Amino acid sequence: MIISSIEILIMILTLFALCALIKSHRSTPVFVIHLILSDLIQIICRLTHTITWSWDAYIAYDYSLIAGLYFMACVAFERYLLVSHPIWYRSHHSLKVCCVVSVIIWFVPLIFRDGYSHGLFSFLSLSIACLIPYPIIILCFVGTCCGLSCAISLTSLKRKKILGSLFLVLLTYTFLILPHVILIFITNHFRSYNHKLFEICLFFSRYLLYLNPLADCVLYMFLRPDVGGLMKSVHCCCRTDVGGLMKSVHCCCRTDVGGLMKSVHCCCRTDTHQSSTHSRDEHSRDSSAAFACCVSMQKPASHS
């Protein structure tokens, strides 16, 4: 209940922010909005199942879980088309197409429903339905990584956002969803759910699955158009502070060295001027004495 209360607050804020992106004529976050809606249904069903145990909440939880996994595959496939087939993506990708595909995805879990047990999902059908999107996500991730090296029209920031969103989807599925799916598959085939160690692993894998909605909300950060500007502003502020500090140190060093050189230069000029003045005075005294001697020699003896 503590995890669910935190997740509901964060997911409602994320839904409002994603709807604001839709209003700004951006059709990209449609699949992410449906993914978070499926996560919200999972949380509500989990709370209902915790407070009052019911089969309807259990069925709705499995249904929304399968739909959310296929929306994750849609997000990965959309990123792949944006990189590998940009012309086709820009000509066929629109808000209407995304809404139609989303409606189709909501009916996909009905294919795996077990008709003999009042709409419940058996362990085998649930594990198969959850394992199908995983190869799609891996192939889209590999194809996007290969296509990013050949994509010339995409900027470096756009490439990082595309690769980051795909890596987050793959990481979320691998570490938060896949362990629980594998344990469900083992439960169906080997009937080892009575073992104590298996029960502990299944318990922890279920709580890892409960953290999946928080990881899905992080996808909103890769869809914001101003994330790159925010990171650049922080980087520029750091560079400005360091640059200003280096400039001030450089100016202080230049001032100190310049003052020292000026003082040395002035001292040298003063000493040189004093020595030249002294030598000039001595030369003038010697010249005056020689001139007086010559005058005294040329005068008559009477006047002397």
PyMOL commands that set and color helices and strands:
alter all, ss='L'
color gray80, all
select helices_A, chain A and resi 2-23+30-51+55-84+86-92+95-112+115-117+123-131+133-148+156-190+196-210+212-222+227-298
alter helices_A, ss='H'
color red, helices_A
deselect
rebuild
show_as cartoon
